[in-house]
């Protein structure tokens, strides 16, 4: 590995130190329903986002709450000894993509059949630190 490549890899690794992410694949919820909840917590502080998800009546909110807790645990394992309160963590990115679709047939009148599409989605949640944002700006 060349010197330039090694330096680039070290810089990239250092920049990823304050960023943690978690992924949820093949979640059996429609992407549209999941995006409604994801849009609420995008760009919000972690504590506030957890409260929003805890008291939101939609089913997707419980799945996103679990995902957010997983991302927090990933951030803690990356940054030993660092406190979450000092770093002002927030939801930097959250994307909801369409997953695989299960196709089923439901009987309809007069010998016809309607196709039912059971949708699923993939969610990627990235946490960022506001302390890091202030240093780069």
N, C-alpha and C positions, 0 to 999 in steps of 0.2 A: 504494500500500500504506500503510495507516494505521500510526501510531506503535506502537499496542498489538500489531498483527500482526507488525511488524518485530521488536519486543522478544521476542515469543514465539518467533519463528523463530530469533533469535540464541541464546536460552536452550536451545532444542531442539537446535541445532547444537552448542553447547558440551557438552551432556549426551551427545551421540552421539560425542564425540571419543575417549573411552576404550573404546567398544564397536565391535567389528568382527564381520562375519558373512560366511558363505559358504553358497551353496545348491548342492545337487546334485539335478537334476531327471531324472525318468525313468530311474532306476537299475534295471537289470533283476534285482532281488533282491526276494524277498517282504518286505513291511513287517514281518512278525512276526520274521523272521530278523535284519533290520537293527535292530529295537528291542532285541533281546537284547544286542547289542554296544553300542548307544547308551546303554542304562541303566547300563552299567559305567563309562562315562567322564563321565556327567553330574555337574557340580559338582566335578570333579577338576582339579588344577593341570595346565597344559599339558604340562610335561615328563613328568609321571607318566602322563598320558593317552597321549602319544606312545609311551612304553615299553609300556604295556598293549596298545595297538593293534598295535605291532610284533611282539609275541610271542604274540598271540592267534591260534589256528589257524583261526578262521572266515574265510570269504571276505569277508564284509562288513567285517571290520576293516581290510583293506587299502584299501578304498574310503573308509572314514571317516578313515583316517590321511591320505590324500591331501587330503580335504576340510579336515581340521584344519590341515594345512600351508598350504592356500590361505587360510584365515581368518587365520593368522599373517601371511602376506604382505600381506593386506589391512590388518591392524592396523599393520604397519610402514610401509606407504605413507601411512596417515593420520597417523601420529605420527613425523615426521622427527626423527631424532636421539635419540629416546627408546629406552631399553633395555628389552627384555622382562623381564629378570631383576629390574629395579627396580620394575616395575609389578605383579608377581605375577599374571600372567594365568591365568585358569581358564575352564573351559567353563561359561558362565553358563546357556545354554539349548541343548537339542538336541531337535528334534522330527522325528519320522518320520511322514509322512502317506502315504496310499495314492495311487499314481499311476494311470496308465491300465492297463487290463487287456486283454491280447491273448487272444482266444477262439479256440481251435483245436478240431478234432474228431478223435477217435481211434476207429478201428473197434473194435467190441466183438462178442462172440459173438452168433449168431443174427440177424445183420443189423442189430443196434442200433449206436448211436454214443454215445460218452461225450464230454462237453464238458470240455476242459482249459483252465483259466484260468491264463495266464502273467502273474503279477503284477509290478508295478514300484512304486517309491516315490519320494517327494520328501523330501530331508533338508535341514533348516535348522539351521546351527550358529552360535551367538552366543558370542563371547568377551567376558569382562568383566575388569576390573582390580580386585584386592582393595584397592588403594590408594584407588580411587574409592568402594568400598563403605564403607571406614572413615571417609571424610570426610563422607558423607551421614548416617551413623548417629550 
